[in-house]
Amino acid sequence: SGVQMREIKDALHHYTVDGPMGQLLDAEEDGLTLRAFQCFEIEQLMNMGERNLVPALTYLFHRIEKRLDGSPSLILLDEAWLMLGHPVFREKIREWLKVLRKANCAVVLATQSISDAERSGIIDVLKESC
């Protein structure tokens, strides 16, 4: 059985196999296999607009967090200026810096300029986490 309400159906169409984001977000089974070392290049995704970016980020955040099992882990965010500039990603970084130590996970941000961190709005959390 599918979604019957036209308004909801139209809103979801964008994320189905028939829509532009279906290739990333719609499948019978989750096909993303995570390994001991995993890299996600997200610059292109960050430039795809909010309608596409936020659901994809939410999915990736969920999968990354689900993978943390207490064994030593590291989340390395290279070119962090890009992520610190986006409100959804910035808030996730804030959360990760505060809570992931409990999961034995360190979060490392790499950026070319410290001023990116200073302007991020989460400099207090960044300082506390160093």
C-alpha positions in Angstrom: 0.0 0.0 0.0 1.3 3.4 -0.9 0.7 6.9 0.4 -2.8 8.0 -0.4 -2.9 11.7 0.5 -1.9 13.6 -2.6 -0.2 16.4 -0.6 2.0 13.9 1.3 2.6 11.9 -1.9 3.7 15.0 -3.8 6.1 16.0 -1.0 7.7 12.6 -0.8 8.0 12.1 -4.5 11.3 14.0 -4.6 12.9 11.3 -2.4 11.5 8.2 -4.1 13.1 6.2 -6.9 11.1 8.3 -9.4 12.4 11.6 -7.9 15.9 13.2 -8.1 17.0 12.1 -4.6 15.6 8.5 -4.9 19.0 7.2 -5.9 20.4 8.2 -2.6 17.4 7.8 -0.2 15.0 5.2 -1.5 15.5 1.5 -1.5 13.9 -1.7 -0.2 17.1 -2.3 1.9 19.8 0.0 3.1 22.7 -0.6 0.7 25.3 1.5 2.5 28.0 -0.9 3.9 30.2 0.7 6.5 33.8 -0.5 6.9 36.4 0.0 9.6 37.5 3.1 7.7 34.8 5.1 5.9 35.1 8.3 3.9 32.2 10.5 2.8 32.9 13.3 0.3 30.1 15.7 1.0 31.1 19.0 -0.8 28.8 18.3 -3.8 26.0 17.3 -1.4 26.5 20.5 0.6 25.9 22.4 -2.6 22.6 20.6 -3.6 20.3 22.9 -1.6 18.5 22.4 1.7 15.7 20.2 0.3 18.3 17.6 -0.8 21.0 18.2 1.8 19.1 17.9 5.1 17.6 14.5 4.5 20.9 13.1 3.2 22.8 14.5 6.2 20.2 13.1 8.6 20.6 9.7 7.1 24.4 9.9 7.3 24.4 11.1 10.9 22.1 8.3 11.8 24.3 5.6 10.2 27.5 7.0 11.7 26.0 7.2 15.2 24.5 3.7 14.8 27.9 2.3 14.0 29.5 3.6 17.2 29.6 0.6 19.5 32.0 1.7 22.2 35.2 0.6 20.4 37.7 3.4 19.8 36.4 5.5 17.0 37.3 8.8 15.2 35.2 11.1 13.2 37.5 13.4 11.2 35.8 16.4 9.6 38.2 17.8 7.0 37.5 21.1 5.4 35.4 21.8 8.5 34.7 25.4 7.5 32.1 24.0 5.0 30.3 22.0 7.8 30.6 24.8 10.4 28.9 27.1 7.9 25.7 25.0 7.7 23.3 25.2 10.6 22.2 21.5 10.6 25.8 20.2 10.4 27.0 22.8 12.9 24.5 21.7 15.5 25.4 18.0 14.9 29.1 18.9 15.5 28.1 20.7 18.7 26.2 17.6 19.8 29.0 15.2 18.8 31.6 17.2 20.7 29.5 17.1 23.8 28.3 13.5 23.8 30.4 11.1 21.7 33.2 10.7 24.2 30.7 8.5 26.1 30.8 6.3 23.0 34.6 6.2 23.0 34.6 8.4 19.9 36.7 11.5 19.2 35.7 14.2 16.8 38.5 16.1 15.0 37.9 19.2 12.9 40.5 20.3 10.3 40.2 23.7 8.6 42.6 26.2 7.1 41.7 29.1 9.3 40.9 29.2 13.0 38.7 32.2 12.2 36.2 29.7 10.7 35.8 28.2 14.1 35.6 31.6 15.8 32.8 32.6 13.5 30.9 29.3 13.8 28.8 30.1 16.9 30.1 27.0 18.7 33.5 28.3 19.6 32.7 27.7 23.3 32.1 24.0 22.7 35.2 23.8 20.5 37.4 25.3 23.2 35.9 23.0 25.9 36.6 19.9 23.7 40.3 20.7 23.2 
